[in-house]
Amino acid sequence: MSVAMLVTFKAKDRDSLYIPVATQGAYHALWLPAAEKLGLKWVPQFEDGPVVDVSELPALLDELRKLRGALASNPKNDSLLERIDWILEELSGLDPNEVSRISIG
């Protein structure tokens, strides 16, 4: 299994955006312990399938930045940092007025 985000849009003719986040193993070994240590709200819930309200997008982005900062000191996390950077880029490029739903699971 893996953890991914699915962004759906208000426009019915626009394809959903699928963003792979992590394998289940990487999520449990790296993402979850760091997120819990930082006291994050959204990242620890990723595998439970939360729906993130569009108004919470800035908070989600902030959590991902904090997680990235916490993991940046270990060179073994380079590929993980690249993944987080890519997720941040994808989510930052969204127009919240066009997003209908952000599902994570």
MARBA-3410 file (N, C-alpha, C, O; in Angstrom, 1 decimal):
105
0.8,-1.2,0.0,0.0,0.0,0.0,0.9,1.2,0.0,2.1,1.2,0.2 ~ 0.2,2.3,-0.3,0.9,3.6,-0.3,0.0,4.7,0.2,-1.2,4.5,0.3 ~ 0.6,5.9,0.4,-0.1,7.1,0.8,-0.1,8.0,-0.4,1.0,8.2,-1.0 ~ -1.3,8.6,-0.7,-1.3,9.5,-1.9,-2.4,10.6,-1.6,-3.2,10.4,-0.7 ~ -2.3,11.6,-2.4,-3.3,12.7,-2.3,-4.1,12.7,-3.6,-3.5,12.4,-4.7
-5.4,13.0,-3.6,-6.2,13.1,-4.7,-6.9,14.5,-4.7,-7.7,14.7,-3.8 ~ -6.6,15.3,-5.6,-7.2,16.7,-5.6,-8.2,16.7,-6.7,-7.9,16.4,-7.9 ~ -9.4,16.9,-6.4,-10.5,17.0,-7.4,-10.9,18.5,-7.5,-10.7,19.3,-6.6 ~ -11.3,18.8,-8.7,-11.6,20.2,-9.1,-13.1,20.5,-9.3,-13.8,19.5,-9.6 ~ -13.5,21.7,-9.1,-14.9,22.1,-9.3,-15.3,21.9,-10.8,-16.4,21.5,-11.1
-14.4,22.2,-11.7,-14.7,22.0,-13.1,-14.8,20.5,-13.5,-13.8,19.8,-13.3 ~ -16.0,20.1,-13.9,-16.2,18.7,-14.2,-15.3,18.1,-15.3,-15.1,16.9,-15.4 ~ -14.9,19.0,-16.2,-14.1,18.6,-17.4,-12.6,18.5,-17.0,-11.7,18.2,-17.9 ~ -12.2,18.9,-15.8,-10.8,18.9,-15.4,-10.5,17.6,-14.7,-11.1,17.2,-13.7 ~ -9.4,16.9,-15.1,-9.0,15.7,-14.5,-8.5,15.9,-13.1,-7.9,17.0,-12.8
-8.7,15.0,-12.2,-8.2,15.0,-10.8,-6.6,15.0,-10.9,-6.0,14.5,-11.8 ~ -6.0,15.5,-9.8,-4.6,15.5,-9.7,-4.2,14.4,-8.7,-4.6,14.5,-7.5 ~ -3.5,13.5,-9.1,-3.0,12.4,-8.2,-1.6,12.6,-7.8,-0.7,12.8,-8.7 ~ -1.3,12.7,-6.5,0.0,13.0,-6.0,0.5,11.9,-5.1,0.0,11.8,-3.9 ~ 1.4,11.0,-5.5,1.9,9.9,-4.7,2.7,10.6,-3.6,3.6,11.5,-3.8
2.5,10.2,-2.3,3.2,10.7,-1.2,4.4,9.8,-0.7,5.5,10.2,-0.7 ~ 4.0,8.6,-0.3,5.0,7.7,0.2,4.5,6.3,0.2,3.3,6.0,0.2 ~ 5.4,5.3,0.2,5.0,3.9,0.4,4.6,3.8,1.9,5.0,4.7,2.7 ~ 3.9,2.8,2.2,3.4,2.6,3.6,4.6,2.5,4.5,4.6,3.0,5.6 ~ 5.7,1.7,4.0,6.9,1.5,4.8,7.6,2.9,5.1,8.0,3.1,6.3
7.8,3.7,4.1,8.4,5.0,4.3,7.6,5.9,5.2,8.1,6.6,6.0 ~ 6.3,5.8,5.0,5.4,6.7,5.8,5.6,6.3,7.3,5.7,7.2,8.1 ~ 5.5,5.0,7.6,5.7,4.6,9.0,7.1,4.8,9.6,7.2,5.1,10.7 ~ 8.1,4.6,8.7,9.5,4.7,9.2,10.0,6.1,9.3,10.8,6.4,10.2 ~ 9.6,7.0,8.4,10.1,8.3,8.3,9.1,9.5,8.6,9.3,10.3,9.4
8.1,9.4,7.8,7.1,10.6,7.9,6.4,10.6,9.2,6.4,11.7,9.9 ~ 5.8,9.5,9.7,5.0,9.5,10.9,5.8,9.9,12.2,5.3,10.7,12.9 ~ 7.0,9.2,12.4,7.7,9.6,13.6,8.1,11.1,13.7,8.0,11.7,14.7 ~ 8.5,11.6,12.5,8.9,13.0,12.5,7.7,13.9,12.7,7.8,14.9,13.4 ~ 6.6,13.6,12.1,5.4,14.4,12.2,4.8,14.4,13.6,4.4,15.4,14.1
4.9,13.2,14.3,4.4,13.1,15.7,5.3,13.9,16.6,4.9,14.6,17.5 ~ 6.6,13.8,16.4,7.6,14.6,17.2,7.4,16.1,17.0,7.5,16.8,18.0 ~ 7.0,16.5,15.8,6.7,18.0,15.6,5.3,18.4,16.0,5.1,19.6,16.1 ~ 4.5,17.4,16.4,3.1,17.8,16.8,2.2,18.2,15.7,1.4,19.1,15.9 ~ 2.5,17.7,14.5,1.7,18.1,13.3,0.3,17.5,13.4,0.1,16.5,14.0
-0.6,18.2,12.8,-2.0,17.7,12.8,-2.4,16.8,11.6,-2.9,15.7,11.8 ~ -2.1,17.2,10.4,-2.5,16.5,9.2,-1.6,15.3,8.8,-2.2,14.3,8.5 ~ -0.3,15.5,8.8,0.5,14.4,8.3,0.3,13.1,9.1,0.3,12.1,8.5 ~ 0.1,13.1,10.4,-0.1,11.8,11.1,-1.4,11.2,10.7,-1.6,10.0,11.0 ~ -2.3,11.9,10.1,-3.6,11.3,9.7,-3.6,10.8,8.3,-4.6,10.2,7.8
-2.5,11.0,7.5,-2.5,10.7,6.1,-3.1,9.3,5.7,-3.8,9.2,4.8 ~ -2.7,8.3,6.5,-3.1,6.9,6.1,-4.5,6.6,6.5,-5.1,5.6,6.1 ~ -5.1,7.5,7.3,-6.5,7.3,7.8,-7.5,7.9,6.8,-8.7,7.7,7.0 ~ -7.1,8.5,5.7,-8.0,9.0,4.7,-8.7,10.3,5.0,-9.9,10.4,4.7 ~ -8.0,11.3,5.5,-8.7,12.5,5.8,-9.0,13.3,4.5,-8.3,13.2,3.5
-10.1,14.0,4.6,-10.4,15.0,3.5,-10.0,16.4,4.1,-10.5,16.8,5.1 ~ -9.1,17.0,3.4,-8.7,18.3,3.8,-9.5,19.4,3.2,-9.5,19.5,1.9 ~ -10.1,20.2,3.9,-10.9,21.3,3.4,-9.9,22.3,2.7,-8.8,22.5,3.1 ~ -10.3,22.9,1.6,-9.5,23.8,0.8,-8.9,24.9,1.7,-7.8,25.4,1.5 ~ -9.7,25.3,2.7,-9.3,26.4,3.5,-8.1,26.0,4.4,-7.4,26.8,5.0
-7.9,24.7,4.5,-6.8,24.1,5.3,-5.5,23.9,4.5,-4.5,23.5,5.0 ~ -5.6,24.2,3.2,-4.4,24.0,2.4,-3.2,24.8,2.9,-2.1,24.2,2.9 ~ -3.3,26.0,3.3,-2.1,26.7,3.8,-1.5,26.0,5.0,-0.3,25.9,5.2 ~ -2.3,25.4,5.9,-1.9,24.7,7.1,-1.2,23.4,6.7,-0.1,23.0,7.2 ~ -1.7,22.7,5.7,-1.1,21.5,5.2,0.3,21.8,4.6,1.2,21.1,4.8
0.4,22.8,3.8,1.6,23.2,3.2,2.7,23.6,4.3,3.8,23.2,4.2 ~ 2.2,24.3,5.3,3.1,24.6,6.4,3.6,23.4,7.1,4.8,23.3,7.5 ~ 2.7,22.4,7.3,3.2,21.2,8.0,4.2,20.4,7.1,5.2,19.9,7.6 ~ 4.0,20.4,5.8,5.0,19.7,4.9,6.3,20.5,5.0,7.4,19.8,4.9 ~ 6.3,21.8,5.0,7.6,22.5,5.2,8.3,22.2,6.5,9.5,22.1,6.5
7.5,22.2,7.6,8.1,21.8,8.9,8.7,20.4,8.8,9.8,20.2,9.3 ~ 8.0,19.5,8.2,8.4,18.1,8.1,9.7,18.1,7.3,10.7,17.4,7.7 ~ 9.8,18.8,6.2,10.9,18.8,5.4,12.1,19.4,6.2,13.2,18.8,6.1 ~ 11.9,20.5,6.9,13.0,21.0,7.7,13.5,20.1,8.8,14.7,20.0,9.0 ~ 12.6,19.3,9.4,13.1,18.4,10.4,13.9,17.2,9.8,14.7,16.6,10.5
13.6,16.8,8.6,14.2,15.7,7.9,15.5,16.1,7.1,16.2,15.2,6.7 ~ 15.7,17.4,6.9,16.7,17.9,6.1,18.1,17.6,6.6,19.1,17.6,5.8 ~ 18.3,17.4,7.9,19.6,17.3,8.4,20.3,15.9,8.2,21.5,15.7,8.3 ~ 19.5,14.9,7.7,20.0,13.6,7.4,20.2,13.4,5.9,19.2,13.4,5.2 ~ 21.4,13.2,5.5,21.7,13.0,4.0,21.0,11.8,3.5,20.7,11.7,2.3
20.6,10.8,4.3,19.9,9.6,3.9,18.5,10.0,3.4,17.8,9.2,2.7 ~ 18.0,11.2,3.7,16.7,11.6,3.4,16.6,12.3,2.1,15.5,12.9,1.8 ~ 17.6,12.4,1.3,17.6,13.2,0.1,16.4,12.9,-0.8,15.8,13.8,-1.3 ~ 16.1,11.6,-1.1,15.0,11.3,-2.0,13.7,11.7,-1.3,12.8,12.0,-2.0 ~ 13.6,11.5,0.0,12.4,12.0,0.7,12.2,13.5,0.6,11.1,13.9,0.4
13.3,14.2,0.7,13.2,15.7,0.6,12.8,16.1,-0.8,12.0,17.0,-1.0 ~ 13.3,15.4,-1.8,12.9,15.6,-3.2,11.4,15.4,-3.4,10.7,16.2,-4.0 ~ 10.9,14.3,-2.8,9.4,14.0,-2.8,8.6,15.1,-2.2,7.6,15.6,-2.7 ~ 9.0,15.6,-1.0,8.3,16.6,-0.3,8.4,17.9,-1.1,7.4,18.6,-1.2 ~ 9.5,18.2,-1.7,9.6,19.4,-2.5,8.6,19.4,-3.7,8.0,20.3,-4.0
8.5,18.2,-4.3,7.6,18.0,-5.4,6.2,18.2,-5.0,5.4,18.8,-5.7 ~ 5.8,17.6,-3.8,4.5,17.7,-3.3,4.2,19.2,-3.0,3.1,19.7,-3.4 ~ 5.1,19.9,-2.4,4.9,21.3,-2.1,4.7,22.1,-3.4,3.9,23.0,-3.5 ~ 5.5,21.8,-4.4,5.4,22.5,-5.7,4.0,22.2,-6.3,3.3,23.2,-6.8 ~ 3.5,21.0,-6.3,2.2,20.6,-6.9,1.1,21.3,-6.1,0.2,21.9,-6.7
1.1,21.3,-4.8,0.1,21.9,-4.0,0.1,23.4,-4.0,-0.9,24.1,-4.0 ~ 1.3,24.0,-4.0,1.4,25.4,-4.1,0.9,26.0,-5.4,0.5,27.2,-5.4 ~ 1.0,25.2,-6.4,0.5,25.7,-7.7,-1.0,25.7,-7.9,-1.5,26.1,-8.9 ~ -1.7,25.2,-6.9,-3.2,25.1,-7.0,-3.8,26.4,-6.8,-3.4,27.2,-5.9 ~ -4.9,26.7,-7.5,-5.8,27.8,-7.2,-6.9,27.3,-6.3,-7.7,26.5,-6.8
-6.9,27.7,-5.0,-7.9,27.2,-4.1,-9.3,27.4,-4.6,-10.2,26.6,-4.2 ~ -9.6,28.4,-5.4,-10.9,28.6,-5.9,-11.4,27.6,-6.9,-12.5,27.5,-7.2 ~ -10.4,26.8,-7.4,-10.7,25.8,-8.4,-10.8,24.4,-7.8,-11.3,23.5,-8.5 ~ -10.3,24.3,-6.6,-10.3,22.9,-5.9,-11.6,22.6,-5.2,-12.2,23.5,-4.5 ~ -12.1,21.4,-5.5,-13.3,21.0,-4.8,-13.0,20.2,-3.5,-13.7,20.4,-2.5
-11.9,19.3,-3.6,-11.7,18.4,-2.5,-10.2,18.0,-2.5,-9.7,17.7,-3.6 ~ -9.6,17.8,-1.4,-8.3,17.2,-1.2,-8.5,16.0,-0.3,-8.7,16.1,0.9 ~ -8.3,14.8,-0.9,-8.4,13.5,-0.2,-7.1,12.9,0.0,-6.3,12.9,-1.0 ~ -6.8,12.4,1.1,-5.5,11.8,1.4,-5.7,10.4,2.0,-6.6,10.2,2.8 ~ -4.9,9.5,1.5,-5.1,8.1,2.1,-4.2,7.2,1.4,-4.2,6.0,1.8
END
